[in-house]
């Protein structure tokens, strides 16, 4: 057995190689963070390995700094273990009472951990794709949140420039309204446009849903509007709508990439649950990661920060425990939103939510109970690999 410990840094990596007897086969050496350095590491490992020998490579989970070398190791078929830095820190302290921490010491500590046969699981292709999925779902989350803020800005600006418009359309954020405001960002501009031109714009943007009647109504309302004439606000409105459109295109591309990974690489049964789409399903799978890490569904709830908090001191005991909200906010968001849709589309979950509501529980409390039920279901499905079967 050959155990390779790698301490990750931005510009270089420190490495140490031990054999199964704990003998140093390659004392701590440093490689640059480039292809030449990676090839040097691979050649050193091969020089220290017999034909029938096994190899273990370990490195700490250090975020984006470890992505490149991790991909290189996996591409070359080396069993690689990604270790929690807290784990290596505690292990290093257990080896010596001295407060010694250097990159070279960390590299040897990681190699020793692999040699000691602690309960570690090798990084797999599924984990690699799961990390990519997590990156995409979090990226989408931030983009959607950014778009939501811009939509609030549109609503604010319309209130200033053409407040009556909101009552004339189902939503200010439809394609036809955006097309209208991009071309004529204010009541004054709309009031002066030729009716034929306005009609053609609305017919094209709404795909025939709006016609001359709607165009006439909007123009007449604009002529009697109390909206302010502010060129600066009109320019801001045009640019905000442009940014929203660009973000929408980006979000569509992200969602297409998420769907591809879910269909081709992950293939999770979670999508068979009514109400769980690629968006929330992918985020749940990405944030939980390897379900075998958890012994029970309750531990997933704790990981999401959805377990009830506990407070006890002397004779004082909390009667109304609140959700901890200390875990992954992305997972908590995905589970909460997925539960709302599942309760809407699945009869058994809908009945369970109504049962909790009939017991006098607040909607959010009842929904948290339904979330626990959903997590137990997802946990069982991921363990068994079986699709969801609705209750008869």
Secondary structure as UniProt FT lines:
FT   STRAND          2..8
FT   STRAND          12..19
FT   TURN            20..21
FT   STRAND          24..32
FT   HELIX           35..47
FT   TURN            51..52
FT   STRAND          55..60
FT   HELIX           63..66
FT   HELIX           67..75
FT   TURN            76..77
FT   STRAND          80..83
FT   HELIX           85..95
FT   HELIX           103..115
FT   TURN            116..117
FT   HELIX           125..161
FT   HELIX           163..167
FT   TURN            172..173
FT   HELIX           175..183
FT   HELIX           187..192
FT   HELIX           195..205
FT   TURN            206..208
FT   HELIX           212..223
FT   HELIX           231..261
FT   HELIX           262..266
FT   HELIX           269..272
FT   TURN            274..275
FT   HELIX           278..288
FT   HELIX           291..293
FT   HELIX           297..303
FT   TURN            304..305
FT   STRAND          312..313
FT   TURN            314..315
FT   STRAND          316..317
FT   HELIX           329..345
FT   HELIX           347..358
FT   TURN            359..360
FT   HELIX           363..384
//
